[in-house]
Amino acid sequence: MRLMCSLLLVACGGGTTTPPSNWADGPVAGYDGKCAVPSDGALEDVSMPTTVVGTGTAASCTSAAFVAAVAKGGVITFDCGSDPTAIVLTETAKVVNDTGPRIVIDGGGKVTLSGGGKVRILYQNTCDMAQKFTTSHCQDQDHPRLTVQNLTFVDGNAKSINSDAGLSGGGAIFARGGRLKIVNSRFFNNVCDDTGPDVGGAAVRAFSQSMGQPLYVVNSTFGGKDGLGNIGSNGGALSSIGVSYTVINSLFSFNKAIGNGANPAKSGTPGGGSGGAIYNDGNTFTLSLCGTKIDDNSAKEGGGAIFFVSNDRSGSLIIKDSILTNNPNDGFSTQGFPGIFVLAKGPPDVTNSDIR
């Protein structure tokens, strides 16, 4: 399934008249990598929605209506009329942790969620008391299970969000605890802070996925065209600590890590600048790529495509049937693996892939 977009879009929400950035001619979701998708990574059933945002017109699909739907939870779909519609958010939509366990947001291939260059778009945090504690072990619980599918996320902004509380990064999506899955979706022009050693994920920032299970990214696009890339200190597209990713049939292009000084920050620098597309840090975790293309991303420090550091050397980087080309870094990479910096239990496990 391909996520298509027409050139005609209607921006609505909260009374704003500011349209999203110029991305209407952006690439479709995903890359034709032909890797099989396991059932855990497949589309969720939305045939019986809990909430339908909108009543058949673009004007009815407001920021307030979407924010309220996310707070209510369950399965969320849209009825914004026959044309593609952009909802410009005036505040971040926040998941309430006792409204699941399954929360699905499905745009039907016609809905764009925009942060308007001002706000983060979507937030889930099982360790945020304001969103309700549901267990005594918030950092490892099996709910809520959040899926976003058939959506476009643009102009999300997570700059200047409290890094001391571990809330930085994730201009489009910040997810801590439970599970997150991304299917058939696009991410354009999302940002987080420009510098900092522990700031990352201009598009997506993730922590504490339940029982170390993988965060699936399936048939999705991050950037994909010059001028549409996601930009932040580290991990232009994806960033996490201790989270395993399974990335299937997806495209990462023109994302940038623009920090300066790496991690830990060199003396006299603010830090950051690693993982142009993907930044992974932690101990035991796995990054698995299959049927995925990563090209034309860049990093000021290490890993123009991927920065992967398993601190206790127990993690694994697996690359299968994928293309990683032209991902420059100004600082460092691992010899023999252009655009990749990796410290793991062994060298990257590469099968039938082009890395140069």
Secondary structure, 3 states (H helix, E strand, C coil): CCCCCCCCCEEECCCCCCCCCCCCCCCCCCCCCCCCCCHHHCCCCCCCCCEEECCCCHHHCCHHHHHHHHHHCCEEEECCCCCCEEEECCCCEECCCCCCCEEEEEEEEEEEEECCCCCCCEEEECCCHHHCCCCCCCCCCCCCEEEEEEEEEECCECCCCCCCCCCCCCCCEEEECCEEEEECCEEECCECCCCCCCCCCCCEEEECCHHHCCEEEECCEEECCCCCCCEECCCCCEEEECCCEEEECCEEECCEECCECECCCCCCCCEECCCCCEEEEECCCEEEEECCEEECCEECCECCCEEEEECCCCCEEEEECCEEECCCECCECECCECCEEEECCCCCEEECCEEC
